[in-house]
Amino acid sequence: MHDTGDTGDGVFEVYAVKYGERSARRPEHFLGGDRHDVPMPMDYFVWTAVGEAGTWVVDTGFAKADGEGRGRTFLRSAAEGLALVGIDAAEVTDVILTHLHYDHVGGFEQFPRARFHLQDREMAFATGRHMTRRALRHAFTAEQIAALVLEVHRDRVCFHDGDEVLAPGLSVHLIGGHTAGLQAVRVRTRIGWIVLASDAAHYYDHLDENRPFTTVVDVAAMLEGHDTVRRLADDPAWAVPGHDPAVLRRYPAAGPGLEGIAVRLDAVPRTDT
């Protein structure tokens, strides 16, 4: 699927691939609810950035049984989705985990050669005293966290303490808010800098209205994070939320037959959807 355009040093092609979905209503997505009780479905994505500086995958999706046990619809594994845009998960050497919730880390075993890039604060959060509180641990799956701890001892986890450049044209930025160590990813593309917000903002409405999502550890940090991801992008509209079905409408399909499945994020998005 990769084109022959400008992917020189520090410039990436970037893809979002849908792997799951969930039926939901608008009040479920805003802290304090919302007066408009209308359907607001949620999509689940993995992302990848491809360039001369390497292939970087961002997040690994949820495991089928785990997702379905939580009422989510599993469409395809991360590996199956990435294969649709020409990426072999078995050959990927670098995976950025934006945070350790089940729907972002659940497929990490599909990447047997990869190093996993994670914030110090996220591992401390997911393995520390806060996990004794049901309200904070409900979106984590203990077996996945334990398995990732084993990978630490196998030298497969790279820890980062705050903002850091990982490759020319690609950096991670500590946001927090949704979890203690949530990070977003800034990527240079042919149109300029875009930001994969992940769960720093689930929907465009969170960014546009500066309203917090319901799963939140630090509300102030979440709201500051909205400003941060918009500021890091060359255009605020190029901050890509983590779960909004509108992403698939705003960006062009990654190839024939991939409409509604995978899109190219290194393109100027439509904003009339």
C-alpha positions in Angstrom: 0.0 0.0 0.0 2.9 2.3 0.4 3.2 5.0 -2.3 6.3 6.4 -3.9 5.9 10.0 -2.6 8.1 11.9 -0.3 9.1 9.5 2.5 12.6 10.8 3.0 14.4 10.9 6.3 12.1 12.0 9.0 8.9 12.0 6.8 6.4 9.2 7.3 3.3 7.8 5.8 0.7 7.3 8.6 -2.2 4.9 8.7 -5.1 4.3 11.0 -6.6 0.8 10.9 -9.9 -0.1 12.5 -10.0 -3.4 14.4 -13.1 -3.2 16.6 -16.2 -1.2 17.4 -18.7 -0.6 20.2 -22.3 0.7 20.3 -22.6 3.5 22.8 -24.6 6.7 23.5 -23.3 10.3 23.8 -23.7 10.7 27.6 -21.3 7.7 28.1 -18.4 9.7 26.7 -18.5 12.9 28.7 -17.8 13.4 32.4 -21.0 14.5 33.9 -23.0 13.1 31.0 -24.6 15.1 28.1 -28.0 16.4 27.5 -28.1 14.9 24.0 -28.9 11.2 24.6 -28.2 10.0 21.0 -26.1 7.2 19.6 -22.4 7.9 19.6 -20.6 4.7 18.5 -16.9 4.1 19.3 -14.3 2.8 16.9 -11.0 1.1 17.9 -7.8 1.7 16.0 -4.2 0.8 15.7 -1.8 3.1 13.9 1.4 2.8 12.0 4.0 5.3 10.7 6.2 4.1 7.8 9.3 5.9 6.5 13.1 5.7 6.0 13.4 6.1 9.7 11.7 2.8 10.1 8.2 1.3 10.7 6.6 2.2 14.0 3.4 0.7 15.2 1.3 2.6 17.7 -0.7 0.3 20.1 -1.8 -3.3 19.6 -5.5 -3.5 20.0 -7.5 -5.7 22.3 -7.5 -9.5 22.5 -10.7 -11.0 21.0 -12.0 -12.7 24.2 -11.1 -9.7 26.4 -12.8 -7.2 24.1 -15.9 -9.3 23.5 -16.1 -10.0 27.3 -16.4 -6.2 27.7 -19.2 -5.9 25.1 -16.9 -4.8 22.2 -17.1 -6.1 18.7 -13.9 -7.7 17.4 -13.4 -7.2 13.7 -9.8 -8.3 13.1 -6.5 -8.6 15.0 -3.9 -5.9 15.0 -1.7 -8.1 12.8 -4.5 -8.8 10.4 -5.4 -5.1 10.1 -1.8 -4.0 9.6 -1.4 -6.6 6.9 -4.0 -4.7 4.9 -1.7 -1.7 4.6 1.4 -3.8 3.9 2.8 -4.3 7.4 4.0 -7.7 8.7 3.5 -7.6 12.5 6.1 -10.4 12.9 8.8 -8.1 11.4 8.0 -4.9 13.3 10.8 -3.9 15.6 9.3 -0.9 17.4 5.8 -0.5 19.0 4.8 2.5 20.9 2.3 1.7 23.7 0.4 4.9 24.4 -0.9 3.4 27.6 -1.7 0.0 29.1 -5.5 -0.2 28.9 -6.8 -3.5 27.5 -7.6 -2.1 24.1 -4.2 -0.6 23.5 -1.9 -3.4 24.8 -4.0 -6.5 24.4 -2.4 -7.7 21.1 1.3 -7.1 22.0 2.1 -10.8 21.6 1.5 -10.4 17.9 4.8 -8.5 17.7 7.5 -11.1 18.6 10.5 -9.0 17.4 9.4 -5.6 18.8 10.6 -3.4 21.5 7.8 -1.7 23.4 8.1 2.0 24.1 6.3 3.1 27.3 6.3 5.9 29.8 7.9 5.2 33.2 4.8 6.6 34.9 2.4 4.3 33.0 4.2 1.1 34.2 4.4 2.4 37.7 0.7 3.3 37.6 -0.4 -0.1 36.2 1.6 -2.1 38.7 1.3 0.1 41.8 -1.1 0.9 44.6 -3.6 2.6 42.4 -4.5 -0.8 41.0 -6.0 -1.8 44.3 -8.9 0.5 43.4 -11.6 -1.0 41.2 -12.5 2.4 39.7 -9.0 2.8 38.4 -8.1 -0.7 37.3 -11.3 -1.6 35.4 -9.8 -0.8 32.0 -6.6 -2.8 32.7 -6.3 -6.6 32.2 -4.0 -8.0 34.9 -2.7 -10.9 32.8 -1.6 -8.5 30.1 0.3 -6.2 32.5 2.0 -9.2 34.1 3.0 -10.5 30.7 4.5 -7.1 29.8 6.4 -7.1 33.1 8.1 -10.3 32.0 9.1 -8.6 28.8 10.8 -5.9 30.9 13.1 -8.7 32.2 13.7 -9.8 28.6 15.0 -6.4 27.6 12.0 -5.8 25.3 10.6 -2.6 27.0 12.1 0.8 26.4 11.0 3.3 29.1 10.7 7.0 28.5 10.5 9.8 31.1 8.4 12.5 29.5 8.7 13.9 26.0 11.4 12.2 23.8 12.4 12.0 20.1 12.4 8.3 19.1 13.5 8.8 15.5 13.8 11.8 13.1 10.3 13.0 12.6 8.7 11.0 15.4 8.4 11.8 19.1 6.3 10.8 22.1 4.8 13.3 24.5 3.6 12.7 28.0 0.0 13.8 28.5 -1.4 11.9 31.4 -5.0 12.6 32.3 -6.7 9.4 31.0 -4.1 7.4 32.8 -1.0 8.5 34.7 1.4 7.8 31.9 -0.6 8.3 28.7 1.5 9.5 25.8 0.6 10.9 22.4 2.7 10.5 19.2 3.8 13.4 17.0 4.8 12.4 13.4 6.2 14.5 10.5 4.4 13.8 7.2 4.3 15.2 3.7 1.6 17.7 4.9 3.5 18.6 8.1 3.3 17.6 11.7 0.3 15.5 12.8 -0.5 14.0 16.2 -1.9 10.6 17.1 -3.7 11.7 20.2 -4.7 8.1 21.2 -6.9 8.5 24.4 -5.7 12.1 25.1 -8.9 12.7 23.2 -11.3 10.0 22.3 -13.4 12.1 19.9 -13.1 15.4 18.0 -15.8 16.7 20.3 -13.5 16.3 23.3 -11.0 18.5 21.5 -13.4 21.0 20.1 -15.4 21.5 23.3 -12.5 20.9 25.7 -14.6 18.4 27.7 -13.2 15.4 29.6 -13.9 11.7 28.8 -15.5 9.6 31.6 -12.4 7.4 32.3 -10.0 9.9 33.8 -7.4 9.9 36.6 -6.6 13.6 36.4 -9.2 15.9 34.9 -6.9 19.0 34.7 -4.2 17.0 32.9 -6.7 15.7 30.5 -8.0 19.1 29.6 -4.4 20.5 29.3 -3.7 17.5 27.1 -6.4 18.6 24.6 -4.5 21.9 24.2 -1.1 20.1 24.0 -2.1 17.7 21.1 -3.7 20.5 19.1 -0.6 22.7 19.7 1.8 20.0 18.6 0.1 19.6 15.3 0.8 22.1 12.5 -3.0 22.5 12.2 -5.3 21.8 15.2 -7.5 19.7 12.8 -4.5 17.4 12.3 -4.7 16.1 15.9 -6.3 12.7 15.4 -8.5 11.4 18.2 -8.2 7.8 19.4 -11.8 6.4 18.9 -13.9 8.6 16.7 -15.6 7.0 13.7 -15.3 10.4 12.0 -11.6 9.6 11.3 -12.7 7.2 8.7 -14.8 9.8 7.0 -12.3 12.7 7.2 -9.4 10.9 5.6 -8.9 9.0 2.4 -9.0 5.2 2.3 -5.6 3.6 2.4 -6.3 1.6 -0.7 -9.0 0.0 -2.9 -11.5 -1.9 -0.8 -10.3 -0.4 2.5 -13.1 2.2 2.8 -14.3 2.1 6.4 -11.3 0.0 7.5 -8.0 1.9 7.0 -7.2 5.5 6.1 -4.1 7.6 5.3 -3.5 10.2 7.9 -0.7 12.0 6.0 -3.4 13.9 4.0 -5.3 17.1 4.7 -8.6 15.9 6.4 -12.0 17.0 5.5 -13.7 19.0 8.3 -17.2 19.0 6.9 -18.2 15.6 8.3 
